[in-house]
């Protein structure tokens, strides 16, 4: 077909790609055998390994063994596997036990679960602007610090590592907790160190879309023995660490996962190094192919960022195209051409329906004014999921080809 005859699939043209991309999750007989081993053991909860007279950490369960593997991977001292990343965030702030009204500086460009525990516990999220990588800007964060600020809550956008040396320095200087939502960042490193190792508390999500996937699941890690023991207690109905299983000294939920989640997390962790190599190749390949593209630009790895978590491949729409194209519109074009993608978050956190009950319209308008980069990122980015990044090179060529087709059609 000649370029002059070329039409977008959305306008009735031929779809650029009709084949499926790589299947996700990737599993094999090892995963199945692990599940069967747990089934046949008859021990489906770590609770079955715990003494009723002394409730404490054990490493005999599948969950306990996985915890040891992941903290070694993350270069941290302690870790607790829980039933979701959302639960991990909630129990982290339960463990900190900050005074109601305390301020926590965080990003407006994130999933609702990042900030939900703050609202639930009567804390005040203070939204600072982001940088060109989609992450909190440490300089904007420092401008927001007041006498009521108690913590900084980071989110590593799509797996791009935040400026961890600067954030650690800033939090130490102002005596603030550094809390991290690493849901996208299980493999992310900054200055060759896992990003989780910089935080006072860091959490992960193993939900089905994540690069480490146990269907559902989450993780809390810390280098503080005191925080670990409190987190461990909170994750199991407030039972006192080292005390009687039948005692409940804190009013808490049950955040424990099953041994089935533990075994899948374990077998999937073994696959992660190979998958990470493939995602790294895909990001480098797409970066090179699209670095001079007139319509979109990739987000390059630079500065102290040494490993992208590659939860998604993010593209920003260039200034020259912003009058005719938004991220949402480009995502529709790509989807109809056979390239799975989305436009990231639908709203900034302070504009999500449930959050509006905690702020006035004037406050939300002020955040829009003070967070122009977040507003721009929301409107002009496209996210290509990590499942595309484990696909072979010829599939990546189709991603580039579809983008080129859309550019040609929009440039007529």
C-alpha positions in Angstrom: 0.0 0.0 0.0 1.4 3.4 -0.9 1.7 6.1 1.8 -0.9 8.2 0.2 -3.5 5.4 0.5 -2.5 4.5 4.0 -5.3 4.9 6.6 -5.3 4.4 10.4 -7.1 1.3 11.5 -9.4 3.5 13.5 -10.4 5.2 10.2 -11.1 1.9 8.5 -7.5 1.1 7.3 -5.7 -2.2 7.7 -4.6 -3.1 11.2 -0.8 -2.9 11.4 -0.4 -6.0 13.6 -2.7 -8.9 14.0 -0.6 -11.4 15.9 -0.5 -11.6 19.7 2.5 -10.6 21.7 4.3 -12.7 24.3 2.1 -14.6 26.7 2.0 -13.4 30.3 2.6 -14.8 32.9 5.4 -17.0 31.8 5.2 -20.4 33.6 6.4 -23.9 33.2 6.4 -27.3 34.9 8.6 -25.9 37.7 5.7 -23.6 38.8 3.2 -26.4 38.5 5.4 -28.8 40.5 5.8 -26.2 43.2 2.1 -25.7 43.6 1.5 -29.4 43.7 4.2 -29.8 46.4 2.3 -27.3 48.6 -1.0 -29.0 47.9 0.4 -32.4 48.8 2.1 -31.0 52.0 -1.3 -30.1 53.4 0.3 -27.0 54.9 -1.2 -24.1 53.0 -0.4 -21.2 55.5 2.7 -20.1 57.2 0.6 -20.1 60.4 1.0 -23.8 60.4 4.7 -23.4 61.0 4.4 -21.0 63.9 4.5 -22.0 67.6 1.3 -20.9 69.4 3.4 -20.2 72.4 6.0 -17.9 70.7 4.8 -16.1 67.6 7.9 -15.1 65.8 9.6 -15.1 62.4 10.3 -18.6 60.9 12.1 -19.6 57.7 10.6 -23.1 57.3 7.5 -22.0 55.3 7.6 -21.3 51.6 6.7 -17.7 52.5 9.6 -17.5 55.0 12.1 -18.9 52.5 11.0 -16.5 49.8 11.3 -13.5 52.2 15.0 -14.4 52.8 15.6 -14.6 49.0 14.0 -11.3 48.3 15.7 -9.3 51.0 19.0 -10.7 49.7 18.1 -9.5 46.2 17.1 -6.1 47.6 20.1 -5.8 49.9 17.9 -5.1 52.9 17.8 -6.7 56.4 14.2 -7.7 56.9 11.1 -8.4 54.9 7.5 -9.6 55.3 5.4 -11.1 52.5 1.8 -9.9 52.6 -1.3 -10.4 50.5 -1.1 -7.3 48.2 0.9 -4.2 47.5 -2.0 -2.1 48.8 -2.0 -4.0 52.1 1.8 -3.4 52.2 1.3 0.3 52.0 -1.4 0.3 54.7 0.5 -1.7 57.2 3.6 0.4 56.6 1.9 3.5 57.8 0.2 1.6 60.6 3.7 0.7 61.7 4.9 4.3 61.6 1.9 5.4 63.7 2.2 9.1 62.7 0.0 11.6 64.5 -3.2 12.5 62.7 -2.7 15.6 60.6 0.9 14.9 59.9 2.0 15.8 56.4 3.5 13.3 54.0 4.9 14.7 50.8 4.2 12.5 47.8 3.5 12.4 44.1 0.2 13.3 42.4 1.1 11.0 39.5 0.5 7.5 40.9 -2.0 4.8 41.5 -4.7 5.6 44.1 -3.3 2.9 46.6 -0.1 5.0 47.1 -2.0 7.7 49.0 -5.1 5.8 50.2 -3.6 4.8 53.6 -2.7 8.4 54.2 -6.3 9.5 53.9 -7.5 6.5 55.9 -5.2 7.2 58.8 -6.0 10.9 59.0 -2.7 12.0 57.5 -2.3 14.9 55.0 -0.8 14.1 51.6 1.1 17.1 50.2 1.6 16.8 46.5 4.9 18.0 45.0 5.6 18.2 41.3 7.5 15.5 39.3 10.5 15.6 37.0 11.0 14.6 33.4 11.1 10.9 34.3 7.7 10.9 36.0 9.2 10.8 39.5 9.0 13.2 42.5 11.4 16.1 42.0 13.5 16.4 45.2 13.9 20.1 44.8 10.1 20.5 44.7 9.8 18.2 47.7 12.1 20.3 49.8 10.1 23.4 49.0 7.0 21.7 50.6 8.6 20.7 53.9 7.0 22.3 57.0 7.1 21.7 60.7 4.3 19.2 60.3 6.1 17.1 57.6 6.9 13.6 58.9 7.7 11.6 55.8 8.3 11.5 52.0 6.5 8.9 50.0 8.1 8.0 46.6 6.8 6.0 43.7 9.2 4.9 41.0 7.2 5.7 37.9 7.0 2.7 35.5 10.2 1.4 37.2 12.4 4.5 36.6 14.4 4.9 39.8 14.0 8.2 41.7 17.1 10.2 42.7 17.7 8.1 45.7 20.9 9.8 47.0 19.3 13.2 47.0 16.1 11.9 48.7 18.1 10.0 51.4 20.1 13.1 52.0 17.0 15.3 52.2 15.2 13.0 54.6 18.2 12.7 56.9 18.6 16.4 56.9 15.0 17.1 57.9 14.6 14.0 60.1 11.8 12.5 57.8 10.9 8.9 57.1 11.6 7.8 53.5 8.9 5.5 52.4 8.9 3.9 48.9 6.2 2.5 46.7 8.4 0.1 44.6 5.4 -1.6 43.0 7.0 -1.0 39.6 10.6 -1.2 40.7 11.5 -4.7 41.9 14.6 -4.7 39.7 15.3 -0.9 39.7 18.7 0.3 40.9 20.2 3.7 41.6 24.0 4.0 41.7 24.0 0.2 41.3 22.1 -0.3 44.5 18.5 -1.6 44.7 16.2 1.4 45.3 14.5 -0.4 48.2 17.8 -0.4 50.1 17.6 3.4 50.5 14.3 3.6 52.2 13.2 3.3 55.9 10.3 1.2 54.6 9.8 0.0 51.0 7.0 -2.0 49.5 6.4 -4.1 46.4 3.4 -5.5 44.6 3.3 -8.9 43.0 -0.1 -8.4 41.3 -0.6 -10.1 38.0 0.6 -7.2 35.8 3.9 -6.7 37.7 7.3 -7.9 36.6 7.4 -10.3 39.6 4.0 -11.9 39.6 2.3 -14.2 42.1 -1.2 -13.4 41.0 -1.7 -11.3 44.1 0.8 -10.4 46.7 2.9 -7.7 48.3 6.1 -7.2 50.3 7.4 -4.8 53.0 11.1 -4.5 53.6 13.1 -2.4 56.0 16.5 -2.2 57.7 15.0 -1.5 61.1 14.5 -4.4 63.5 12.0 -2.4 65.5 9.9 -1.6 62.4 10.2 -5.1 61.1 8.8 -6.6 64.4 5.9 -4.2 64.4 5.2 -4.8 60.7 5.3 -8.6 61.3 2.9 -8.3 64.2 0.5 -6.0 62.2 0.5 -8.4 59.2 -1.0 -11.2 61.4 -3.8 -9.7 63.4 -1.6 -7.7 65.8 -0.1 -10.8 67.5 2.9 -9.7 69.6 6.2 -10.6 67.9 7.9 -13.2 70.2 4.7 -13.5 72.2 1.7 -15.8 72.5 -0.1 -16.5 69.2 -3.4 -16.2 71.0 -2.6 -12.6 72.1 -3.5 -9.5 70.1 -1.9 -6.4 71.3 -2.7 -4.2 68.2 -6.0 -3.8 66.5 -5.1 -5.0 63.0 -6.3 -6.8 59.9 -5.0 -10.1 58.6 -2.6 -9.4 55.8 -1.0 -12.9 55.5 -0.8 -14.5 52.1 -1.1 -18.2 51.4 1.8 -20.7 50.8 0.5 -20.9 47.2 1.4 -17.2 46.6 4.7 -17.9 48.2 5.6 -20.8 45.9 4.6 -18.9 42.7 6.6 -15.8 43.9 9.6 -18.1 44.4 9.5 -19.8 41.0 8.8 -16.5 39.3 11.7 -14.9 41.1 14.0 -17.5 39.5 12.8 -16.4 36.1 13.3 -12.7 36.8 17.0 -12.4 35.8 16.3 -13.7 32.2 13.2 -11.6 31.9 15.1 -8.6 33.1 17.8 -9.1 30.4 15.0 -9.3 27.7 13.3 -6.1 29.0 16.6 -4.3 29.1 17.3 -5.3 25.5 13.8 -4.2 24.5 14.1 -0.8 26.2 17.5 -0.1 24.7 16.3 -1.2 21.2 13.2 1.0 21.3 15.1 3.9 22.8 17.6 3.8 19.9 14.8 3.3 17.3 12.7 6.2 18.6 15.3 8.7 20.0 15.0 11.0 17.0 11.3 10.4 16.3 9.4 13.6 15.4 6.2 12.6 17.2 7.3 10.8 20.4 10.3 10.6 22.6 11.5 7.8 25.0 12.5 8.4 28.6 16.2 7.7 28.7 18.2 6.1 31.5 20.6 8.7 32.7 22.3 10.2 35.7 22.4 7.9 38.7 19.7 5.6 37.4 21.5 2.4 36.6 18.6 -0.1 36.1 15.1 0.6 35.0 12.4 -1.6 36.5 10.7 -1.7 33.1 7.2 -2.1 34.4 6.2 -0.2 31.3 7.9 1.5 28.4 6.9 5.2 28.6 6.7 7.5 25.6 6.2 11.3 25.8 4.6 13.2 23.0 6.9 15.9 21.6 5.9 19.5 21.9 5.4 19.9 18.1 2.6 17.3 18.3 0.8 18.3 21.5 -1.7 20.4 19.6 -3.0 17.4 17.6 -2.3 14.5 19.9 -2.7 13.4 23.5 -1.5 10.3 25.3 -5.1 9.0 25.4 -5.6 9.5 21.7 -2.2 7.9 20.8 -3.1 4.9 23.0 -6.3 4.5 21.1 -4.5 4.6 17.8 -1.9 2.1 18.9 -4.5 -0.3 20.4 -6.4 -0.3 17.2 -3.2 -1.0 15.2 -2.6 -4.1 17.4 -0.2 -2.7 20.0 -1.4 -3.1 23.6 -0.9 0.1 25.6 -2.6 2.7 27.7 -2.2 6.4 28.6 -1.0 5.8 32.2 -3.1 7.1 35.0 -6.6 8.5 34.2 -6.4 11.3 36.9 -3.9 12.8 39.2 -4.4 11.4 42.7 -6.0 14.6 44.2 -8.6 14.5 41.4 -9.7 10.8 42.0 -13.3 10.7 43.2 -12.6 9.4 46.7 -9.8 11.9 47.3 -12.1 14.9 46.5 -13.8 14.5 49.9 -10.5 15.4 51.6 -9.7 18.6 49.6 -11.5 21.7 48.3 -11.8 22.8 44.7 -9.4 25.7 45.5 -6.8 23.3 46.9 -7.0 21.0 43.8 -6.7 24.0 41.5 -3.6 25.1 43.5 -2.0 21.7 43.1 -2.6 21.9 39.3 -0.8 25.2 39.3 2.1 24.0 41.4 2.5 20.6 39.6 2.7 21.5 35.9 4.9 18.6 35.0 2.5 16.1 36.5 -0.4 17.7 34.6 1.7 17.4 31.4 2.7 13.8 32.1 -0.9 12.9 32.7 -2.0 14.3 29.3 0.9 13.5 27.0 2.4 10.1 27.8 1.7 6.5 26.6 2.6 3.4 28.5 3.5 0.2 26.7 3.3 -2.7 29.2 6.2 -4.8 30.3 4.7 -7.9 28.6 5.6 -6.3 25.2 9.2 -5.9 26.5 9.7 -9.7 26.8 8.8 -10.2 23.2 11.3 -10.9 20.4 13.0 -8.2 18.3 10.6 -8.6 15.4 7.7 -7.8 17.7 9.5 -4.7 18.8 9.9 -3.7 15.2 6.1 -3.8 14.9 5.8 -1.4 17.8 8.1 1.1 16.0 6.3 0.4 12.7 2.9 1.1 14.2 4.2 4.4 15.7 5.6 5.4 12.3 2.4 4.6 10.5 0.4 6.8 13.0 2.9 9.6 12.5 2.6 9.4 8.7 -1.1 9.4 8.8 -1.3 12.4 11.2 1.3 14.3 9.2 -0.7 14.3 5.9 
